Structure formats: structure tokens, C-alpha cells
Amino acid sequence: MTKHLTILTGGSRGMGLAMGQQLLRQGHTLLSIARRSSETLAASAASPAQLIQWQQDLAQSAAAAQRLGTWLRALQADDWASITLINNAGVIPQIAPLSQLPAADLINALRVGLEAPMAMTGAFLAATADWKAERKVLNISSGLGRRPMASQASYCTAKAGMDQYSRCVALEEAAKPHGARICSLAPGVIDTDMQVQLRSADQSDFPDVGNFAQLKATGKLTSPEEAAARVLAWLERPDFGEQVVADVRQP
């Protein structure tokens, strides 16, 4: 078979939207999971059957994972040459020290940024365990998961947890005869709404705000389209998954 299926979270805007558009142009069948459907994404589909959009709150991770597992089990495994899960969705809550962060915002950020990817990965691997198709999981991590930053405790922790659970899953899948390959990939610094949020923060709440403003002022931010292309190119590397925690800026 030559059909390729990709499941993408957070595909309604930013780099997620750009990835979804590029995957559709490459001929992939795409399941996009986000809080809102995207007319822009739909315009890139060659036919209505090529794109499925679920409006799903990933903070309700158990419901999202159950829905994904049920949907996958209803598919004909032999129809697909490959199936890929891209955990891209993430949240930066109010930018403030942890002592000032409302517990509800903290919980939501960790549910979307870490709990949901883990739950979705578990459902994906369980439902496709007997598939002969090539199976991959790509987690969109961040450099902030690999170095601490004040007023970013929830985001840094979610991305660090994403890196570590990817390492654990890689060990589990390597022990199976036809295990999936997984990579937690930092995509670089991208010119998205998240960057606007960071460089618009108050200096008293976010000591690094000047660094993020400087990235924009000096043209060091990557466009969502360019970042998406680099991430998808990494996904197609023959050695994908050999380095479980990686960065697109590496060779």
C-alpha cells in the first residue's frame, strides 16, 4: 500500500497548521485534532475524504485518547503503508512565577502539554500494535524542556516530561518485534502567537522578556512554514528515532 495516515494535534494554527497543510499537499490522509476546526487547513485538502477534523479539548485527555483508540480500531490496517502520530499541541499559561500562577492554569497546561501526549501515544500504540504499517510518534518538544527559565515552570516541565516519556517508550517499543519509532524533537524558535505572548510579558514577571524581543528584532525567528518543513523532513529521515531526544538545528 502507498497510503499514509497522519494524526496531528494542534493543527489549527501556527506550525501545526503549516504542518497539516504540507502533509495534505504531500498526499497524506490527515486527522487533525484541535479545539477548533480550520477552514484554512480544509482549503489545502484535495478532497473532503483526505482531511478529518475533530474539535477536541485535549485537556480532557482520557476522552481524547479513548476517541482516538476507538477510531483507529475501526480502520482497516492493511489499507495503510504508514501511520504517524504528531503530538504538537501545547499551552503557555499566564507568564508568571509559580507562586502567582492560578492552579487551574497550571493544571490545564500540564494536561495539554504532557498528559494528553502520553495518553494519545498510549492509545495510538495499543490500537496499532498488530499493524504491519510503519509506525512513528513525533513529539514536538522545546529547548525550554532542556534548560530552566523563570516564569516558565509549567511549560518547561511539560516539555522535559515529554522528552523523558519518549525515552521510556523508545525502550518499550525497541523490545517488540515490530515496535514503533519515537522522537521528541525541538523545532527551533518559531514566529508564532506563543512568541508574541512571551515578548509581550511584563519584565517584572518574566526576566527573559528582552531576549525574546531581541530574537524578533534581529530576524532570528523561523517562520511556521519553514519550521514545519524542517520538522517533517526530520520525520522522513531514515534514522528517525535512533536519537530519541533531538533538535532540528542539529546536523
C-alpha positions in Angstrom: 0.0 0.0 0.0 1.1 3.6 -0.6 -1.4 5.5 1.6 -0.1 7.4 4.5 -2.1 8.4 7.6 -1.0 11.2 10.0 -2.7 12.2 13.2 -1.8 15.7 14.2 -2.8 17.6 17.4 -2.9 21.4 17.4 -3.3 21.6 13.7 -5.5 24.7 13.5 -2.8 27.4 13.8 0.9 28.2 13.9 3.4 25.5 13.0 0.7 22.9 13.4 -1.4 24.4 10.7 1.7 24.7 8.4 2.5 21.0 9.0 -1.1 20.0 8.3 -1.1 22.0 5.0 2.2 20.5 3.9 1.1 16.9 4.8 -2.1 17.3 2.8 -0.1 18.6 -0.2 2.1 15.6 0.0 -1.0 13.4 -0.3 -1.3 12.2 3.3 -4.7 11.5 4.8 -4.8 13.7 7.9 -6.8 13.6 11.2 -6.4 17.0 12.8 -7.3 17.3 16.4 -7.7 20.8 17.9 -10.1 22.9 19.9 -11.4 24.5 16.6 -11.7 23.4 13.0 -9.7 25.3 10.4 -11.1 26.5 7.1 -7.5 27.3 6.1 -6.5 23.7 6.6 -9.5 22.4 4.8 -8.7 24.5 1.8 -5.4 22.5 1.4 -7.2 19.2 1.1 -7.6 17.7 -2.4 -10.9 16.1 -1.4 -13.2 16.0 1.7 -12.1 12.5 2.4 -8.4 13.5 2.8 -9.0 15.5 5.9 -10.9 14.7 9.1 -11.1 17.5 11.8 -12.1 16.8 15.4 -12.9 19.6 17.7 -11.5 18.2 20.9 -10.3 19.7 24.2 -7.0 17.9 24.8 -7.2 18.9 28.5 -9.8 16.1 28.6 -7.1 13.7 27.8 -8.8 10.5 28.7 -11.8 11.2 26.5 -9.5 12.3 23.6 -7.4 9.1 23.9 -10.4 6.8 24.1 -11.9 8.5 21.0 -8.6 8.0 19.1 -8.2 4.4 20.1 -11.8 3.6 19.1 -11.4 5.4 15.7 -8.1 3.6 14.9 -9.5 0.2 15.7 -12.3 0.8 13.2 -9.8 1.3 10.4 -8.5 -1.4 8.0 -4.9 -1.8 9.0 -3.9 -3.2 5.6 -5.0 0.0 3.8 -2.0 2.0 5.1 1.7 1.9 4.3 2.5 4.2 7.3 0.7 5.8 10.3 2.2 8.6 12.3 1.1 10.5 15.4 2.4 14.1 15.8 1.8 15.5 19.3 2.1 19.2 18.6 -0.4 20.9 20.8 0.8 22.9 23.8 -0.1 25.7 26.1 1.8 28.6 27.8 -0.4 29.7 30.7 -0.1 33.1 32.3 3.6 34.1 32.3 4.3 34.5 36.0 6.3 32.9 38.8 4.8 29.6 40.0 3.8 31.3 43.3 1.5 33.6 41.3 0.1 31.1 38.8 -3.5 30.0 39.3 -3.7 26.3 39.9 -6.3 25.9 37.2 -3.9 27.4 34.6 -1.0 25.2 35.7 -3.2 22.0 35.6 -4.5 22.9 32.1 -1.0 23.5 30.7 0.3 20.2 32.1 -2.8 18.3 30.8 -2.5 19.6 27.3 1.3 19.7 27.1 2.2 16.4 28.8 -0.8 14.3 30.0 -2.5 14.4 26.6 0.5 13.4 24.5 1.2 10.5 26.9 -2.4 9.4 26.7 -2.7 9.8 23.0 0.6 7.9 22.4 -0.6 5.1 24.6 -3.9 4.8 22.7 -2.1 5.0 19.4 0.4 2.3 20.2 -2.2 0.0 21.7 -4.7 0.3 18.8 -2.0 -0.2 16.1 0.1 -2.9 17.8 -0.7 -5.5 15.2 -0.4 -3.2 12.2 2.3 -4.1 9.6 2.5 -0.5 8.5 5.4 1.7 9.6 4.5 3.4 12.8 6.0 6.6 14.2 5.4 9.0 17.0 6.8 12.6 16.7 6.6 14.7 19.9 7.1 18.4 19.4 9.3 19.4 22.3 11.2 22.6 23.0 14.6 23.8 24.0 12.8 25.0 27.2 12.4 21.4 28.2 16.2 21.2 28.3 17.0 24.3 30.2 15.2 26.1 33.0 13.6 29.6 32.7 11.9 31.7 35.3 8.2 32.1 35.0 8.0 29.1 32.6 7.8 26.3 35.2 4.7 24.6 33.7 5.9 24.8 30.0 9.5 23.7 30.8 8.2 20.9 32.9 5.7 19.6 30.3 8.4 19.6 27.6 11.0 17.9 29.9 8.4 15.3 30.7 7.7 14.8 27.0 11.4 14.2 26.4 11.6 11.7 29.2 8.5 9.7 28.4 9.7 9.5 24.8 12.9 7.8 26.1 10.8 5.3 28.1 8.5 4.5 25.2 11.5 4.0 22.9 12.9 1.4 25.2 9.5 -0.4 25.4 9.0 -0.4 21.6 12.5 -1.5 20.9 11.8 -4.7 22.8 8.9 -5.6 20.4 9.2 -7.4 17.1 7.6 -4.5 15.2 7.8 -1.6 17.6 7.1 2.0 16.7 9.8 4.6 16.4 9.5 7.7 18.6 11.3 11.1 18.7 10.9 14.1 20.9 12.1 17.0 18.6 12.7 20.6 19.4 11.7 22.7 16.3 13.7 25.8 17.0 12.4 29.3 17.7 9.3 30.0 15.7 7.4 33.2 14.9 4.0 32.2 16.3 1.4 33.6 18.7 3.4 31.9 21.6 6.4 34.2 20.8 4.1 37.2 20.8 2.9 36.2 24.3 6.5 35.8 25.6 7.8 39.1 24.3 4.7 41.0 25.5 5.1 39.8 29.1 5.9 42.2 31.9 9.6 42.4 32.7 8.8 42.1 36.4 7.1 38.8 35.8 9.4 37.4 33.1 13.1 38.3 33.3 13.9 36.9 29.9 11.4 39.0 28.0 14.2 41.1 26.5 15.9 38.1 25.0 12.6 37.1 23.2 12.1 40.7 21.9 15.7 40.6 20.6 15.0 37.4 18.6 12.2 39.1 16.8 14.1 42.4 16.3 17.1 40.6 14.8 15.2 38.3 12.5 16.2 35.1 14.3 12.7 33.6 14.4 11.8 30.9 11.9 8.5 31.2 10.0 5.9 28.5 10.8 6.1 27.2 7.2 9.9 26.8 7.3 9.8 25.2 10.7 7.1 22.8 9.6 9.2 21.8 6.6 12.2 21.1 8.7 10.2 19.1 11.2 8.6 17.0 8.5 12.0 16.4 6.8 13.3 15.1 10.2 10.3 12.8 10.3 11.3 11.3 7.0 14.9 10.7 7.9 15.9 7.0 7.6 17.4 7.2 11.1 14.3 8.7 12.6 14.0 7.6 16.3 17.6 6.5 16.7 18.2 9.7 18.6 15.1 9.9 20.8 15.6 13.4 22.0 16.7 15.7 19.2 16.7 19.2 17.8 16.2 20.3 14.2 19.2 22.6 14.5 21.5 19.5 14.8 23.1 18.0 11.7 
